[in-house]
Structures are given as structure tokens and as C-alpha cells.
Amino acid sequence: MSDEKKVAVPLGDQAELVVPGFKAAAVKAGIRGKDRLDMALIYSEKPAAVAGCFTTSQVKAAPVLLDMEHLKSGSARAILVNSGVANACSGAQGMAFAKDTAVMVAQALAVQNTDVHVCSTGVIGQQLEMAWFNKGVPALVTSLSPGGFGAVAQAMMTTDTVPKVEKISLDIGGREVSILGLAKGAGMIMPNMATMLSFVMTDAAIAVDVLQAMLSKAVAQSFNVITVDGDTSTNDTVLLLANGVAGHEPLVSVDSPEAQLFQEALDRLTKNLALKIVADGEGATKLITVRVQGAVNNGDAEKIGRTIANSPLFKTACFGEDANWGRIFAAAGRAGVDFDQSKVDIFFDEVQMVAKGLGLFANEAAATQVLKQEDFVVTVDLHSGSDNCEIYTCDFSYEYVKINGDYRS
């Protein structure tokens, strides 16, 4: 088997954003005005195995509830997505709308209703209008093409400043396999999962139970360890479709070498998409990795890492390039984890600012230089055990407040 090949894809190079057996399209349906792509369709020419992960919020949007039901069939042919209106907290009318639009797409493509997944993102509480879909769905179906995925990535965007696309190719059983991932998200980001949508398409042949296990594992180390602002959305959805067009022997065990190879590629793809979400966090200027090591167990490491990563005081200090390690220590202390503060070391990249619980103020100038970078690591070593965790976050800037202060206007 050849080594995994990561394909760096400029969004404008539509020829590279292709997965055999899949087509896509995006249109201006009028949800977000006449000049904005706001509705998109992904279509598998053959029945595809499907796996999904969804928000853990108790408040779930109608499309999430419907997709969770449709996922039980194990098969999918299409994903319909709109931006601008979330179809969340929309009651019986919103659920009926989600079902009606799935039926509309199913009839247009001559597939089963349960083979269609619908996703929405945007303002909570507003109702969608059928006129948008009466206009958009027929246009989407007639304009489906293998190179339409770049437009889909744009149509998914809300407060995102850039579309998020990742593609990886690898060899399985002597056949080239493609994995293409799209994602959107910039705010209301704190998985499990985030105001994010992600669609992953592959021409690999994978059994449904194996596919779900793979996606759950990939999401756990990517979308579920990022945070922009500590808020969890009503609409979070990740869907993975595998149509088997590549022609290799189906992957029927997560333990096979071929499945492990695919898992590694999927893990990398989802992590790269997750990091793109954090880097595009609303108003973000810095991508920050919070690494907690030396914990008694992984759960303790994650609690401390999330508490630090979500601390407004920590995030604003990073924006201000202030090496205020006291805010890190304080956040760790309120995470609900027992540790000995006299053992703790704290680093900004390789610059140590705390040794055995005490500040190294002579290193502050060097630590400040680290914070001037666009990408850096904050390490908290508890020296209490052998487990560790990484959480990915960004800073809080003035722009974050401006964006969210008038999001609906």
C-alpha cells in the first residue's frame, strides 16, 4: 500500500474537489439575498453507507432530529443544506418543513425519502419558506456536477470568512481512494459538537457499522476538542457517506490494516477541518493549542484543558499578547480536578513561565514574543500522572463582540 497522500486544494481549483460517484451543486435561493449562495445539494450516484454524529444539546433543530431518524436506514443518497435560517426551535411547523423538503429532494432524484438528509444553519427561531426551496431544489438537481463541492462549501457559510475544504487520497487494496471533507463554523463553537456542519464523502467501500465507528473516533479527536466560545449549537451535524465506487474489497472490520489506514486518513482530514474552524473563529487572530499533560486520567486533562480554553480572561490575554499565566493557573484550579499546585509547570511553546507552581518572571519577554505568533501552544504539566489531552481554541478579539452583537441585523 502506498503512503497516504494529502492533497492541498485551492478552493478555486474545482477539478481537484472531486470524489468518484458524487456530484454537488449550490444556488442562490434567496434566503440570504439575491447575491449569496445559500442552498446546496450533495448527491451520490450509488447508494452510500452513511454514518453521523450530532449535537449533544437537549435543544435539537428539526433537521437534526430528522437526520437521526433517517440514519437508522444505514443508506444515503443526498444531503440538502441551507444557510441563513437554522430551522431550530421552530416547532411542529419546522419539523414538517424538514420532512417536506426531504421528500421534495427524494422525488426529484427518484430515491427513498430516508435516503435524504437535510441540514440547516443560521438564525434560531425563524421559519423557512417553501418558496425558497421551490426555487432552489429544481435548480440544484439540474446543475449537479462532479466539481460542485467548492460552491457547496461557500453556500454553507454563515459568519465564516473562508470556506473550509480538505481532501486526502490514499491506496486501499491497490485502488486509489478519495476522501473529501467540507465544513462550516466560526462561532457558537464548543462541541459536543459546535455551530458546525461537516460533510465527508469517500468512494471507499465500508460496512455501515465500521463507518460509524470510524466517524465517531475521528470526531472525538477533532470536532469534539475545539472551542471558540464555549457555546454548543442546536444544529451540529457531521455526515460521512461511503459509496464504494473505488472498487476494493469492503472494509468490514475496524481492526484490518486497510481500515486502520482509512481511519488515519479520516482522523487527519477531520482534525484539519476542525483546526480551520478554530482559525476562522469569529474575530480570531490566533490559533491556540491548550495541552494538559501529566494528569491522573484523560478525563481530568480534558476538564482542565476545556476550562482554560473557554476562559474569557485567558482568551483576551492571548489577544492582547499578555503572558498572564495567572489566568491559566486560575482556570485550571476551577476545573473540578484535584492536583498539587506546587508541582505545576506552565509553558508558552518552549518558554517556561511557571516551575513547580511559581512564576519565572525573567522569561516574560520571551513568552510575550510567543504570543505575537498566529499559532502557539500553551502547556500545563500537572506532574500527577501520565495522561494528557489537547484542546484547540482561539483568542477573543473586539471583532467577536461586534459580530455577535448584531448577528441578526
GUTIGU-453365 format. One line per 10 residues: for each residue x, y, z of C-alpha. Coordinates in steps of 0.02 Angstrom, whole numbers, plus 50000, padded with zeros to 5 digits. Example, Ala and Ser with C-alpha at 12.3 -4.5 7.8 and 13.67 -1.06 7.14 Angstrom:
2
50615/49775/50390 | 50684/49947/50357
***
This chain:
409
50000/50000/50000 | 50061/50173/49960 | 50079/50308/50091 | 49931/50424/50119 | 49935/50575/50005 | 49865/50738/50068 | 49806/50847/49926 | 49821/51034/49953 | 49671/51102/49862 | 49647/51286/49822
49460/51315/49829 | 49461/51388/49655 | 49531/51227/49580 | 49365/51138/49563 | 49444/50995/49464 | 49531/50934/49622 | 49374/50940/49730 | 49305/50779/49658 | 49259/50609/49730 | 49207/50474/49605
49021/50439/49609 | 48972/50602/49694 | 48900/50763/49623 | 48859/50929/49703 | 48785/51099/49668 | 48744/51264/49754 | 48623/51403/49709 | 48559/51573/49765 | 48387/51528/49829 | 48351/51698/49906
48366/51652/50090 | 48512/51770/50113 | 48476/51894/49973 | 48495/51883/49787 | 48685/51885/49781 | 48730/51748/49906 | 48743/51560/49882 | 48632/51490/50019 | 48569/51317/49968 | 48667/51164/49913
48645/50982/49869 | 48764/50833/49877 | 48715/50677/49781 | 48786/50501/49774 | 48753/50414/49610 | 48752/50247/49701 | 48678/50205/49871 | 48807/50252/50002 | 48835/50186/50176 | 48809/50330/50297
48869/50374/50472 | 48827/50527/50576 | 48868/50622/50734 | 48755/50759/50803 | 48742/50894/50934 | 48727/50836/51114 | 48621/50988/51155 | 48450/50948/51228 | 48382/51079/51107 | 48397/50997/50936
48346/51076/50772 | 48215/50990/50665 | 48343/50936/50533 | 48449/50853/50668 | 48301/50753/50734 | 48252/50701/50558 | 48429/50653/50509 | 48449/50549/50666 | 48294/50453/50614 | 48349/50434/50432
48521/50375/50488 | 48442/50214/50552 | 48421/50153/50373 | 48610/50147/50352 | 48597/50211/50174 | 48601/50386/50099 | 48595/50464/49927 | 48583/50652/49958 | 48616/50794/50079 | 48517/50957/50063
48587/51105/50160 | 48536/51286/50179 | 48614/51433/50270 | 48530/51587/50342 | 48392/51502/50442 | 48429/51361/50565 | 48254/51284/50572 | 48283/51264/50759 | 48155/51298/50896 | 48029/51301/50754
47902/51178/50824 | 47791/51062/50726 | 47797/51178/50576 | 47986/51165/50569 | 47984/50975/50579 | 47852/50964/50444 | 47958/51078/50337 | 48114/50970/50359 | 48014/50816/50309 | 47933/50903/50160
48099/50963/50091 | 48174/50789/50109 | 48027/50719/50010 | 48048/50856/49879 | 48229/50807/49851 | 48190/50620/49855 | 48058/50639/49720 | 48171/50747/49612 | 48311/50619/49622 | 48198/50464/49620
48267/50398/49786 | 48190/50347/49952 | 48139/50485/50073 | 48251/50410/50208 | 48399/50421/50087 | 48393/50611/50100 | 48472/50707/50244 | 48431/50890/50272 | 48538/51015/50365 | 48511/51198/50408
48619/51332/50487 | 48584/51512/50532 | 48467/51609/50646 | 48373/51507/50777 | 48184/51528/50792 | 48143/51587/50617 | 48040/51483/50496 | 48100/51432/50324 | 47992/51473/50174 | 47940/51344/50045
47962/51472/49906 | 48149/51465/49932 | 48150/51276/49907 | 48028/51278/49763 | 48154/51389/49677 | 48314/51310/49741 | 48288/51121/49734 | 48249/51106/49548 | 48396/51218/49507 | 48509/51113/49616
48457/50949/49536 | 48484/51012/49360 | 48654/51088/49399 | 48732/50940/49492 | 48910/50910/49435 | 49066/50819/49498 | 49153/50987/49525 | 49018/51072/49627 | 49091/51048/49801 | 49182/51213/49810
49017/51304/49786 | 48937/51195/49921 | 49072/51246/50044 | 49030/51428/50008 | 48842/51405/50021 | 48860/51329/50195 | 48946/51482/50268 | 48864/51597/50394 | 48988/51706/50491 | 49132/51607/50417
49257/51715/50324 | 49326/51572/50219 | 49256/51407/50154 | 49335/51252/50232 | 49383/51107/50120 | 49505/50962/50142 | 49546/50817/50028 | 49654/50663/50057 | 49695/50520/49939 | 49761/50350/49991
49783/50175/49922 | 49673/50031/49982 | 49694/49860/49902 | 49782/49934/49752 | 49642/50059/49719 | 49654/50246/49743 | 49527/50307/49869 | 49474/50488/49892 | 49407/50571/50048 | 49336/50747/50030
49276/50847/50179 | 49180/51011/50189 | 49145/51107/50349 | 49071/51269/50409 | 49084/51352/50578 | 49156/51506/50659 | 49052/51546/50813 | 48942/51455/50940 | 49082/51327/50938 | 49103/51208/51082
49071/51031/51038 | 48994/50911/51079 | 48989/50969/50937 | 48982/51153/50877 | 48882/51277/50763 | 48959/51175/50631 | 48911/51066/50488 | 49031/50945/50406 | 49003/50828/50260 | 49131/50696/50214
49120/50596/50053 | 49226/50446/50005 | 49223/50317/49866 | 49287/50185/49988 | 49181/50030/50020 | 49147/50018/50207 | 49016/49923/50307 | 48894/50037/50398 | 48942/49985/50575 | 49126/50006/50536
49093/50175/50455 | 49001/50237/50611 | 49141/50177/50725 | 49269/50265/50616 | 49173/50429/50613 | 49141/50429/50799 | 49326/50403/50832 | 49375/50539/50709 | 49251/50664/50781 | 49312/50630/50958
49488/50688/50915 | 49439/50833/50802 | 49272/50922/50809 | 49245/50873/50991 | 49407/50951/51053 | 49386/51126/50981 | 49307/51279/51059 | 49286/51458/51003 | 49168/51525/51134 | 49103/51381/51242
48931/51380/51162 | 48853/51221/51090 | 48735/51235/50942 | 48564/51161/50909 | 48612/51106/50732 | 48782/51020/50739 | 48792/50881/50612 | 48933/50778/50537 | 48887/50655/50400 | 49004/50530/50315
48949/50445/50153 | 49045/50300/50075 | 48983/50242/49905 | 49109/50102/49867 | 49146/50161/49689 | 49334/50137/49716 | 49305/49950/49693 | 49414/49875/49830 | 49355/49738/49947 | 49236/49813/50076
49309/49857/50246 | 49211/49751/50369 | 49322/49760/50524 | 49396/49912/50611 | 49549/49806/50653 | 49602/49767/50475 | 49759/49854/50409 | 49657/49936/50271 | 49529/50002/50395 | 49667/50071/50506
49742/50158/50355 | 49574/50237/50314 | 49549/50285/50497 | 49716/50376/50500 | 49669/50473/50344 | 49496/50515/50411 | 49569/50570/50577 | 49688/50687/50487 | 49554/50757/50374 | 49431/50794/50515
49567/50868/50626 | 49623/50984/50486 | 49444/51039/50458 | 49421/51067/50645 | 49577/51174/50654 | 49514/51277/50507 | 49354/51311/50605 | 49453/51371/50756 | 49571/51476/50650 | 49416/51558/50573
49334/51585/50742 | 49232/51744/50744 | 49358/51885/50757 | 49501/51764/50794 | 49681/51819/50768 | 49769/51669/50847 | 49754/51479/50843 | 49795/51410/51015 | 49829/51232/51069 | 49799/51203/51255
49898/51048/51303 | 49870/50972/51476 | 49990/50833/51520 | 50040/50733/51673 | 49858/50708/51726 | 49793/50560/51826 | 49674/50518/51684 | 49617/50585/51517 | 49454/50650/51590 | 49547/50761/51712
49660/50825/51573 | 49510/50866/51464 | 49417/50957/51604 | 49566/51069/51637 | 49602/51095/51452 | 49421/51144/51413 | 49411/51261/51563 | 49568/51353/51509 | 49519/51356/51326 | 49348/51430/51367
49410/51559/51492 | 49370/51735/51426 | 49512/51803/51533 | 49637/51683/51455 | 49572/51712/51279 | 49575/51902/51294 | 49751/51895/51366 | 49806/51798/51213 | 49727/51929/51100 | 49819/52065/51198
49981/51963/51190 | 49994/51969/51379 | 50086/51818/51452 | 49971/51818/51604 | 49999/51641/51665 | 49897/51676/51821 | 49738/51666/51716 | 49789/51493/51657 | 49825/51434/51834 | 49661/51507/51898
49561/51421/51761 | 49644/51254/51797 | 49603/51274/51980 | 49416/51290/51949 | 49402/51142/51831 | 49347/51023/51969 | 49507/50919/51964 | 49618/50880/52112 | 49803/50917/52084 | 49952/50983/52182
49982/51163/52129 | 50163/51154/52191 | 50203/51029/52053 | 50131/51125/51906 | 50237/51189/51760 | 50168/51305/51626 | 50246/51341/51456 | 50210/51456/51309 | 50282/51349/51168 | 50454/51307/51239
50463/51458/51355 | 50433/51407/51536 | 50333/51533/51637 | 50292/51428/51790 | 50403/51300/51876 | 50334/51198/52021 | 50192/51321/52044 | 50298/51479/52045 | 50317/51610/51910 | 50477/51634/51810
50458/51820/51777 | 50628/51833/51694 | 50555/51736/51548 | 50405/51850/51521 | 50480/51946/51375 | 50516/51784/51283 | 50340/51721/51320 | 50266/51882/51253 | 50356/51852/51088 | 50273/51681/51078
50103/51762/51098 | 50137/51876/50950 | 50132/51722/50838 | 49972/51670/50749 | 49988/51490/50811 | 50060/51432/50977 | 50045/51301/51114 | 50008/51329/51298 | 50063/51178/51401 | 50009/51142/51579
50104/50996/51656 | 50022/50934/51817 | 50155/50803/51857 | 50017/50697/51934 | 50006/50553/51810 | 50037/50500/51631 | 49880/50553/51536 | 49862/50705/51425 | 49741/50798/51312 | 49743/50937/51183
49603/51064/51159 | 49607/51186/51013 | 49542/51363/51034 | 49567/51542/50980 | 49578/51714/51058 | 49435/51836/51094 | 49452/51999/50999 | 49349/52158/50986 | 49279/52089/50824 | 49197/51940/50912
49088/52058/51012 | 49045/52161/50858 | 48996/52007/50757 | 48886/51933/50892 | 48815/52099/50950 | 48722/52121/50785 | 48719/51945/50712 | 48535/51955/50662 | 48544/52129/50584
***
